[in-house]
Amino acid sequence: MHPTAARADNPIVQNVYTADPAPLVHNGRVYLYTGHDEDGSTSFTMKDWRVYSSADMVNWTDHGSPLSLATFSWASSDAWAGQAVQRGGRFYWYVPVKNRATGRMAIGVAVADSPTGPFRDALGRPLVENGEIDPTVFIDDDGQAYLYWGNPNLWYVKLNADMTSYSGSPTRIPLTTAGFGTRTGDPNRPTLYEEGPWVYKRNGLYYMVFAAKCCSEFIAYSTAPGPTGPWTYRGTVMPTQGSSFTNHAGIVDFKGNSYFFYHNGALPGGGGFTRSVAVEKFSYNADGSIPTINMTSTGAPQVGTLDPYVRQEAETIAWGSGLETEWNSEGGMDVGWIENGDYIKVKGVAFGAGASSFAARVASATSGGTVEVRLDSPSGPIVGRCGVPNTGGWQSWTTVNCPVSGATGTRDLYLRFSGGSGFLFNVNWWQFTRAA
């Protein structure tokens, strides 16, 4: 194991390619809505969307795919960049998809009672359709909601309080060089605006962050005194970098800090069509401007610690090697397709005075294997070993326990899996018991 690789926590999902991050803060967690690039893609081959969540910005729980092209009976392809927002206890996810009937890109809206879904098509038809993409939604302090979208143009419409209909007709925002910067070399696109708008408000100022000047894109932003403008170009947020010719931004404040989400091609096999979502912490300048933010492999620092003495989902991961996730017969997700040497890293685990035992919910249709409970690195000290038997099936679950010695303080936990050849076992959840 390369020593620096173990310290890296960006990109924040390693088992699938993710793109187009859209964060949402709800009930002390960040919920992250992403697109999903299919393995080996040579175009934007995207069939579903994914949801992840975190309470500490480093350990992310995989909630699977609660929304896909199949959710929209009228959609044929292109599960591209969307955003979810909350209103009135419900969650509305706006996504661009190709309308089978017209062959054009349209904006659909799905609704759920939970941030992790399941989502259903709220309308059974497009909310709005003009062949353009990348919806972002902003609800102003007065309760008025706005939907913005567009490539090559930039549009907005005022959403009604039901979040699934709108008043008036779509309005095109003037793409002036004063508002969106100057692009050279393309008479059809005089401004830097390309796609992927992200709109929010901070201290009375309205921000529009967007992907600028394809290709390769950088992230730029403009500000305005009101939700519909007039916009003033403010400069670069993230310069062109990171082996993906697109980028897509989402910004939120969480637990007193500001975070910038984006995507790159940093994972093995990564590139412009196999992207991965990453995040950086940043601070606004005193005048409210956004500083220049560069991609790192370190990512955002952890906020707080993780409690090992409550049940933790196995799919809560800071960094995973060799793993996949799947829907689980007991509800939620599990970690599967585990082979010898694969591991899960969980960052900043607060063992305190010490743990006496470790339990894991496991299943195996083969001869099982061992969960090695390690600290600090995949080859770090072993503080416990739990054997996993054949349970009679990949979804036939049992709980195994083993004693633990030497797990104290706040440490990075590595669950390293060992055994014979082939797939060993699945893990649903784990939990430590505090030493008496």
N, C-alpha and C positions, 0 to 999 in steps of 0.2 A: 504494500500500500504506500503510495507516495505521501509523504507527511503533510504537504500543503493541501492535498486533496481532502484529507479528513477534516481540515479546518473550514473548508469552503462550504457555504450554505446556499449560495446562488448558483444556478437557478433553484427556485424553491420547490419544484416538482421534478422528480428524476425518472419516474417509471413510464410516463407518457410525454409526448410533446404537447405543450400548451402555448397559447397565443392570446393576444388581445385582452389583457387583464382589466377587470372592472371590479374594484374593491367597494365594499359596503360595510359600514360599521353598524352593528346591531347587538345590543345586550352584552357588551363587554367582549365581543369578538369581532374580528375582521372576517367577513365572508368574501371570498375571491371567486368571481365568475370568469371563466376562461373559455376560449375556443380550444379545439383539439385537432392538431395536425396528425393525420394518419402516418404511421411509420413508412419510411421510404418514399414519401410524397415527392413528386416532381412538378406539382402545381398546388394550388390551394385546395387540397382534397380534405374537406371538413364535413363531418356528418352529425356531430353532436357537440354539446357544451358540457363543461365540468364545473363542479363547485368544490372549493376547499375552504377551511376556516382555521383561524388561529387566535389564541388568547395572548400570545407572547411574541408574535412576528417571526418566530423561527421554527417552531414545531407546528406543522400544518396537517390537519385532519382531512383525509380524502373522503368526500361525500358522494363520489361517483358521478354519474351522468343523469340528472333529473330532467333533462330537456334534450331533444334531438330533432332532426328533420321529420321523423315519424310523428312527432307531436302535432305538426301542422300538416293536415291532410292535403293541403293545396301547394305544399312546397316540394320542389324536386331535388334541390342540391344547394350547396354553398352555405353551410352553417358558419357564417362569418361573425364579425365583431359586434357584440351587443353589450348591454348594461342592464343591471337590475336595480330597482329602487323600492323603497318601502313606503306605503301610504295606508293609513287606517288599518294597521294590523295585517295587511296583505302585501305580497311581494310581486312586483310587475317586472318582467324581463323582456326587454325590447331587443329584437334581433333582426338582422337582414338575411333573407333567404331568397332563392329564386322561385318566383311564382310559376308553377307548371303551366298555367293557362296562357300566360302572356310571354313567358321566357325572359321577363325582366326581374331585376332585383326589387324586392318590396320589404317593408318593415312589418314584422309580425309582433304580437305581444302575447306573452304567456303569463299566467297568474298562479300563485300558490299561497297557502296559508302559513308556510314555513319558509325560512330563507334557503333551506336545502331541498325544497320541493316535497312531493312531486309537482311539476308544473303542467298545466293544461292550456291549450289554446283558448284565449279569452274570447275570441271573436269568430273563429272558423273561417277567417278571410284576412287579407292584409289590413293593417291599421291605416297605412298610407303607402302609396306606390308611385314613384316617378323614375325608377331605374337606378336610384342612388342608394348609398350604403352607410353603415357605421353610425347607428343611433346613439345619442347620449341624452339623458333626461335630467333635468334640474327642476327642483321645486323651490320656489322663492319663499321668502319669509311671509309674504302675504297669502301663501297657499296656491298661488298660480303656478302650474307646472308647464314646462317648456320641453318639447322634443326638438333636438337639433340633429342634423345628419347631412351627409353629402360627400361625394366625389364624382365629378370635378367641381361641382358647385357647393354652396353651403346654404342650408335651409333651416327654418324653424317653423313650428306651429304651436299654438297654445292648446295644451291638453285640458280637457274638462276634469272635474274632480274625480270622475270615475276612472281616470287614467287609461281608458280604452276608447275614447272618442275625443274629437277636437272641435274647437270653435274657429270659424273663419276658414281660410285656405292657406296652404303652405306659402311662406314668404321667403324669398331669396335674399340672403344677406349680401350686400354689395361687397365684393372682394376687391377692395382698394389697396394700393400699396401702402398707404398710411395705416390701414387697418391690419394688414396681413403680410407686410414686407414685400420686397422686390425680388422676383425670380428673373433671371436672364436666360436667354437662349430658347424660350418657348413662347412665341407670340400668343398662343391660345391660353396660356396660364401665366398672366403677368405677376401673380402674387405667389408667395411661398406656400399658401394653404394647399394641402394635398387631400387629406382624409383624416378620419379618426378623431373627431372633436371630443373634448371632455370639458364640461362646463360646471363651474361651481362658484360660490361666493365666499369671500373672506373679508371681514372688517369693512363691509359696505362696498367692496370692489368686486366686480364680476370678472372671472378668469375664463379664458378659452385656451386650453392646451390642445395642440394638434400635431399630427404628423406632417412634416414639411418637405417639399421639394424631392419627389421621387426621381431617380432612385440611385443611391441609397438614401433613405429618409433620415432626417433628424427630427427631434422634437422641439417645437417652438411654442410661443404663447403670445396672446394679446389680452388686453384688459379693456373694460368698459364701465361707465357709470350706471348702466342699466342692463337688463338681461337680453335686450335686443340690439345693444350698441349705444352710440357709435364706438367701434372697436379701434384700439390703438396697438400697433405691433410693438412688442416689448423685447423680443430677442430669443436666443437659443436657450433651451433647458438642458437637453442632452444632445451633444454633437453626434454626427454619424460615426458609428462604431459597432462592433459586435457581431459580424458575420451573418446578419440577416439584413436584407435590403429594405425590409419594412421595419417600422417600430410603431408602438401603440401605447399611449400613456393613460394612467389612472392615478389620481391623487386623493388621499384622505388624511385626516387627522385622527389619531388614535392614542388614548392614554397620554395626552400631552405632547405628542410628537407628530411630525409630519412625514409622510411616506410617499415615495414616487415609485409606482409600478410600471414595468415596461417589459419588452421581450427581446430576446437575442437568439443566437444559434449556438449557444455555448455547450450543450450536451454532446456526447459522442453521436456522430451521425447528423448533427444539427446543421442548419443552414436556413436559407430564405423560405423554404417550405416545410421545415421541421424545426419549429421555434420553441422557445422555452421562456416562461414568465419568471421575472426576477424583481427584486425590490431594493431600494436604497432609502435610508433615513436622510432627511435634509432639514434645514432651518431657513425660513424666509429671511430676507434682508430686512433691515429696520423700516425701509420704505415700502415694504410689501412685495418687492420684486422677488422672483425665484432665482436662486443661484444656478450656475452651471453644475450639472450633476453628471458624473461619469459612471459607467458600468464597473462593478467590482465582482469578484468571485466570493467576497466575504458576506455581502448582503447587509441587512439591518441587524443591529444588536438586539439581543433578547430583552424583552420587557418583563421583569419578574423572573419567576422560576416555575418549573413543572412539579406537581405534587405526585410522587410515586405511590402514595398510600391510598389514593382513590383509583378506581378502575380507569385505565387508559386504553383507548382503542389502539390496536396494533398499527392501524393505518394513520396514526399521528406520528409524523416523521419529520425530522430536520434534514436528514439525508439518507437515502436508501440505495443499496447496491444490489442489483440483480433481481429486484422484486417486481411483482405485479399486484394489483388489487382487484377485487371482484365483489359482486353482491353476495350476501351471506344469508344462509337459511335461518339464522337467529335474528336477523334484522341488521340493517346497516351494511358495512363492508368488512372484508377481512383481507389479510395479506397472504398471497399464495404464490404458486410457481417457485417455491423456495428450493434452492439447490445448495450443495455444500459450499460454504464460504460466503454466502450472501449475508447481508447484515442490515439492521435498522439502527440509525443514530438518532437518539433523543437528547436534545441539548438542555443543559442547565437543570438537571434533576436534583431536587432538594431532599436528600436523604436525612439531613439533620444528624441526630445522635446515632442513627444507624438502623438498618433493616435486618430482620431475622429470617425472612423467607420471601420467596418469589412464587407467584402463581401465574399460569398462562392457560388460556382457553385454546385448545388445539384440535386438529383433526388430521388424519392421515389414512390414505387408502393403500399405502405401501408400508415399508418397515420402519417409518418414522425417522427419528434422529435425535439430536440434542439441541436445546437452546442454551448457548453459552452466555451467561450474564457477565459482561465485561465493562470496564470503566476506561474512559479517556480516549481510547482508540480501538479499532477492530482487532488489534493484537495486544490490547492493554490487559491489565490483571483480571483474571477470572474470579469473580466473587460468588458465583453459583453456577450449577449445571443442572438443567432439568431435562430428563429423558422424555421423549415423546413416543408412545407406542403406536402400532396400527390400531386405529379406532373403528375400522370397518367402512370408512368412506371419507371423501374429501369434505363433506358437510356433516359428518357424524362427530359431534363435538364432545370433548371431555376436558376436565381441568386437571392440569398437572401442577405439582408443588415441589419445591426443593429448598433446602436451607441456604441462607446467604450469610457471608461473613466478610466484613471489610468495606461495605458500602456505607460511607459516612460523608457528611458535608454536601456541597453542591458540585456535582460532577456531570460530565457527559456520559450517558448510558449507551452502550452498544450491545444490542441483542444479535449475536453472531450465531449462525445456524450451521450445524455440521452433521455429517452422516455419509451414506453411501452415494452411489451415482443416481442421477435422475431426480425427480421431484420428491421432496422429503415429507413435508407436512404444511398445513395452513395454520395461521395464528389469527384469532379473533380479537382478543384483548389480553392485557396483563395487569398485574397489581402486586406491589410489595406489602409486606406486613412489618410494622414498626417493631423494633426490638423492645422488649419489656423494660 
